[in-house]
Amino acid sequence: MTRPHRSPSSPTGRSPRPSHDWADIAAQLSGFYGGIGTLVLYGFYCLLALGFAAVMTWGMVKFIGIIPGVTWGLMRLFVLLWALPWIYKIVAPFALFYVFSLLWIEFMRDRPRSADPPLRGRHVLTGHDARRRAAALVDGPSSRSARSRS
């Protein structure tokens, strides 16, 4: 009979709860799984670029190359050139998202967890305060606080 896999990082033997932090997920996709996630991402953007190139090529052949007459062809060329900035306005957000996601993965992957700023404010109970308040809720008022009221 085989023994169940025990995680060395967990005292109970169960693997720790999965993190839903987007930086962790991106780091796992790009690093932990041997770059498979990055290859899938690259493949997706290559298909997007190929599709865009195919549509642009079809548009140039259909609207410029096949139409007889230089004047009509030039008019269609100017219409296509007028439409190009609008096409790039549609594609540019995807390209920017791709670049920024790669930068995020690259720079946030190795960020230590201790670099997170600590929470501050009255709503945060740390260490001794939390234990003292929990004990006060369970045991009732302590003798010191009862003496101070009398």
C-alpha positions as CSV (number, residue, x, y, z in Angstrom):
1,M,0.0,0.0,0.0
2,T,1.4,3.4,-0.9
3,R,1.5,6.2,1.6
4,P,-0.2,9.5,0.7
5,H,2.2,12.3,-0.3
6,R,3.1,14.5,2.6
7,S,4.0,18.1,2.0
8,P,7.2,19.1,3.8
9,S,5.9,22.6,4.3
10,S,2.8,21.7,6.2
11,P,2.8,20.2,9.7
12,T,-0.4,18.3,9.1
13,G,0.9,16.7,5.9
14,R,-1.7,18.3,3.7
15,S,-0.6,20.7,1.1
16,P,-1.1,24.3,2.0
17,R,-4.1,26.2,0.7
18,P,-3.6,27.4,-2.9
19,S,-3.0,31.1,-3.3
20,H,-5.3,33.2,-5.5
21,D,-2.8,36.1,-5.8
22,W,-2.5,37.0,-9.5
23,A,1.2,37.6,-9.2
24,D,1.6,34.0,-7.8
25,I,-0.6,32.5,-10.5
26,A,1.4,34.3,-13.2
27,A,4.7,33.2,-11.6
28,Q,3.4,29.6,-11.5
29,L,2.4,29.7,-15.1
30,S,5.7,31.2,-16.3
31,G,8.1,29.4,-13.9
32,F,6.8,26.5,-11.9
33,Y,5.2,24.6,-14.8
34,G,8.4,24.8,-16.9
35,G,7.3,27.7,-19.1
36,I,4.3,25.9,-20.5
37,G,2.0,28.8,-19.6
38,T,4.4,31.3,-21.2
39,L,4.5,29.2,-24.3
40,V,0.7,29.1,-24.4
41,L,0.6,32.8,-23.9
42,Y,3.1,33.3,-26.7
43,G,1.1,31.0,-29.0
44,F,-2.1,32.9,-28.3
45,Y,-0.5,36.2,-29.2
46,C,1.2,34.7,-32.3
47,L,-2.2,33.4,-33.5
48,L,-3.6,36.9,-32.8
49,A,-0.9,38.5,-34.8
50,L,-1.2,36.0,-37.6
51,G,-5.0,36.6,-37.7
52,F,-4.5,40.3,-37.8
53,A,-1.9,40.0,-40.6
54,A,-4.3,37.7,-42.6
55,V,-7.2,40.1,-42.2
56,M,-5.0,43.1,-43.3
57,T,-3.6,41.1,-46.3
58,W,-7.1,40.0,-47.3
59,G,-8.3,43.7,-47.0
60,M,-5.4,44.9,-49.2
61,V,-5.9,42.3,-51.9
62,K,-9.7,42.7,-51.9
63,F,-9.9,46.5,-51.8
64,I,-6.7,47.5,-53.6
65,G,-5.2,44.8,-55.8
66,I,-8.2,43.3,-57.5
67,I,-10.1,46.5,-58.3
68,P,-9.4,47.8,-61.9
69,G,-8.6,51.4,-62.4
70,V,-5.8,53.4,-60.7
71,T,-8.1,56.1,-59.4
72,W,-10.5,53.7,-57.7
73,G,-7.6,51.8,-56.3
74,L,-6.0,54.9,-54.9
75,M,-9.2,56.0,-53.4
76,R,-9.5,52.6,-51.7
77,L,-5.9,52.9,-50.5
78,F,-6.6,56.2,-48.9
79,V,-9.7,54.7,-47.2
80,L,-7.6,51.8,-45.9
81,L,-4.8,54.2,-44.6
82,W,-7.5,56.3,-42.9
83,A,-8.8,53.1,-41.2
84,L,-5.4,51.8,-40.0
85,P,-5.2,54.1,-36.9
86,W,-8.6,52.9,-35.9
87,I,-7.5,49.2,-36.3
88,Y,-4.4,49.9,-34.2
89,K,-6.5,51.5,-31.5
90,I,-8.3,48.2,-31.2
91,V,-5.1,46.1,-31.2
92,A,-2.9,48.4,-29.1
93,P,-4.7,47.7,-25.8
94,F,-4.1,44.0,-26.2
95,A,-0.4,44.6,-27.1
96,L,0.1,46.9,-24.1
97,F,-1.6,44.4,-21.8
98,Y,0.7,41.7,-23.1
99,V,3.8,43.9,-22.5
100,F,2.8,44.9,-19.0
101,S,1.8,41.4,-18.0
102,L,5.2,40.2,-19.0
103,L,6.9,43.0,-17.0
104,W,4.6,42.2,-14.0
105,I,5.5,38.5,-14.2
106,E,9.2,39.3,-14.5
107,F,9.5,41.8,-11.6
108,M,6.8,40.5,-9.2
109,R,7.7,36.8,-9.4
110,D,10.7,37.0,-7.0
111,R,9.2,39.6,-4.7
112,P,9.6,38.5,-1.1
113,R,6.4,38.3,0.9
114,S,8.0,40.4,3.8
115,A,8.1,43.4,1.5
116,D,4.4,43.9,1.9
117,P,3.8,46.9,4.1
118,P,2.3,46.0,7.5
119,L,-1.3,47.0,8.2
120,R,-1.7,49.9,10.5
121,G,-4.6,51.4,12.3
122,R,-7.0,50.8,15.1
123,H,-8.8,48.0,13.3
124,V,-5.7,45.8,13.3
125,L,-5.0,43.7,16.5
126,T,-1.5,42.4,16.6
127,G,0.1,39.9,19.0
128,H,-0.4,40.9,22.6
129,D,-3.4,43.1,22.1
130,A,-5.3,40.3,20.3
131,R,-4.5,37.8,23.0
132,R,-5.5,40.2,25.8
133,R,-8.8,41.1,24.2
134,A,-9.6,37.5,23.4
135,A,-8.9,36.5,27.1
136,A,-11.1,39.4,28.3
137,L,-13.9,38.1,26.2
138,V,-13.6,34.6,27.5
139,D,-12.8,35.2,31.2
140,G,-14.9,38.4,31.7
141,P,-13.3,41.5,33.2
142,S,-9.9,41.0,34.8
143,S,-9.3,41.8,38.4
144,R,-7.1,44.8,37.5
145,S,-9.9,46.4,35.3
146,A,-12.5,45.6,38.1
147,R,-10.3,47.3,40.7
148,S,-9.8,50.4,38.5
149,R,-13.6,50.8,38.2
150,S,-14.2,50.7,41.9
